[in-house]
Amino acid sequence: MKIIVSVKRVIDYNVKVRVKTDNSDVDLTNVKMSLNPFCEIAVEEAIRLKEVGVASEIVVVSIGPNAVQEQLRTAMALGADRAIHIETEMQPEPLNVAKLLTKIVESEEPGLVILGKQSIDSDNNQVGQMLAALTGWPQGTFASEVKIEDGKALVTREVDGGLRSLSLTLPAVVTTDLRLNEPRYAKLPDIMKAKRKPMEVKTPADLSVHLKKHISQLKVETPPQRQVGIKVDSVDALIDKLKNEAKIILRKLG
Amino acid sequence: MRESMEFDVVIVGAGPAGLSAACRLMQQAQEKTMELTVCVVEKGSEIGAHILSGAVIESRAMDELFPDWKAMGAPLNTPVFSDELYLLKSETIAQKLPNALIPKTMHNTGHGLDNYVVSLGNVCRWLAEQAEGLGVEIFPGFAAAEILFHENGPFKGSVKGIATGDMGVTASGEQGPNYMEGMELHAKYTLFAEGCRGHLGKQLIEQFNLDIEADAQHYGLGIKELWEIDPKKHRPGLVVHGSGWPLEGDTTGGFFLYHLENNQVAAGLIVDLNYTNPWLSPFDEFQRLKHHPVLANHLDGGKRVAYGARAIAKGGFNSLPKMVFPGGLLIGCNAGTLNFSKIKGTHTAMKSGMLAGEAVFEAIAEGNEGGSELNSFSNKFKASWAYDELFRSRNFGPSMHKFGPILGGVFNFVDQNLFGGKLPITLHDNKQDYAQLKPADQCTKIKYPKPDGKLSFDKLSSVFISNTNHEEGQPCHLKLKDSSLPIVRNLPIFAEPAQRYCPAGVYEVNERESGAFFQINSQNCLHCKACDIKDPSQNIIWTAPEGAGGPNYPNF
């Protein structure tokens, strides 16, 4: 069975996000970029399925400018077999991403598509669901466990207050939650080998997808700065502050 | 048995020295159409993540390495257009020094050498791209954790390569779920370019007695911040230096403030680590310094973007150890090639790397199988402009230490401007920096003002914007030879100065019922190496944490 994993290049989770001075977007100049952690979990899951003999080939796909090839190489160093880079300078909106992936799915005919449940930059949590809708495949989102048995994907989902177990008929779409697995480190020789693994570059036009802009970002703002605390010298002063400044006591106490 | 890989040359550290060596090696291999395998390991999560420098760089080495660097897009975009030098006399008063009175080496304009205000991190990123284009294998996120030696055979005792650190080890030293054993990287020659006080370089100097004929190495601790300032105040290429307040008495050091591109300003303070007062905190000195009008005029209304710290080796010529040993070389700041009289080290570090690349290539091309001590490097280095300028500046630091900042400055003016560095005197300063601390009760306690949150900040909010991270649950990489010494010796005598010299708040002395205890918050570590240098008991050993740990500096 072939598995497709889509991955996204995002701002590294260690980096403290800064907003551009004109509030148009997050400032990404000179900032460290990485593989989205949920996508890394998706890659790891695919590799594990290949290690137990369920998967035969892992294809990673990413959408964006040339720089995303770095993340595709990382995924291949971890164990993916080949990569497809869909080249575009356009901000990847969820619906556009899902449409492009649908085309890839149509031509590659995988048994399973694994995606991160969301990217840590835009936090949309939409692509997996949209892809399932466009392909008409069953979906198991927020997976914390995935087993493949007799043409079915047994997916344990993390839902509010518990776990929900699903059986999906393959081919299917699975999105990963944080607890699905702990990704491995890439080994030096594998990083070297990854440089020679095949990387196919396509454009949205090659896939006959017209990218339409549906969303425009109006403004990005940092959360308001927390005021420094003060010490008050008496209980009365505290009550006064709570009543008149914080306005969280509305009536006189007692 | 660990897995191993074979290369012709392994280079530890992707800074200016290591990357220049890598580029030079490959350039020659291409000229001679010879196959050569070169690998660079870098502990930072990406190239440039651990690079911290002012930086004003002299383009001389770059001109030699890539004569076409401008057309190739090297990020040297902002030529220095004006130099200002101040002596701060108090927290509000400053005297601007006229150009004629400044030692020539400190001039950044008007002597025929081109100087640029740069982000050294970005310069390294560019150099790494060139190196990869030339065929060098670069591995960021892999720390060289130990030196490997040939245990027998014709090269017995010589350096065989390095081993990268194990990943996924738990705090108690066991193998975690994603454990990955380190790898051995073997090479004919291994170049150590870890920067100032590299933890492997330190071992090599000891093991091969490389510093036996050198004076003690001297260090400074550089603290740097990147600011985005009011565009109206921005003057790209303006370079401001100064010394004096708030450093007092026998504490020496100096500040810098450089206008880069895109409304950014780099500001910092270098405090010489031979200071004597254990109450001193280089971090807090810098925070209060920024309130001086000379700096505040630039920074007021701006926003701090990034913070970091790094030790620099400033002993210069007299402290330079032997740079060759069987099977390898020590290059750049790992040896100590910085020219403090120019407050610059990139050009000399790059030059030392390029010469190492030439010497190693020639040896390998002649069929040398490794393990030798490459004296050809020493000869090349002695014949180079880098050596000449370090020689001319050899008295600069010692005169400051000996005569103080004022008279030392006069000496340097006479030596550099009237004699071109050729006064037939060599001053020596052989006292180790860590041995300079006086007992705390003999020194004045320093009361630092509270940060205002606009110009000055506390340590933790500063470390926050260094983007520092170490993978949780790994063993502490800051080792104590004797875990009792901080409380038993350092605390009563020196009031445990680690609490103050560490610019990242790694070290704390806390109280609990059983008494005081020494806490190490190693996850905050900026890899500056100040603790390894300044601990009066020489009890703290800096080792490499799991690869990719440490700061993630942007354009530093």
Interface residues (C-beta under 8 A of the other chain):
Chain A: D12 N14 V15 K16 R18 T21 T29 N30 V31 K32 E182 P183 R184 Y185 K187 L188 P189 I191 M192 V228
Chain B: E3 M5 S45 E46 A49 S119 G121 N122 E137 F139 F142 T164 M167 G168 P177 N178 M180 M183 L185 E228 N262 V305 G453 F464 I465 N467 T468 N469 N552 P554 N555
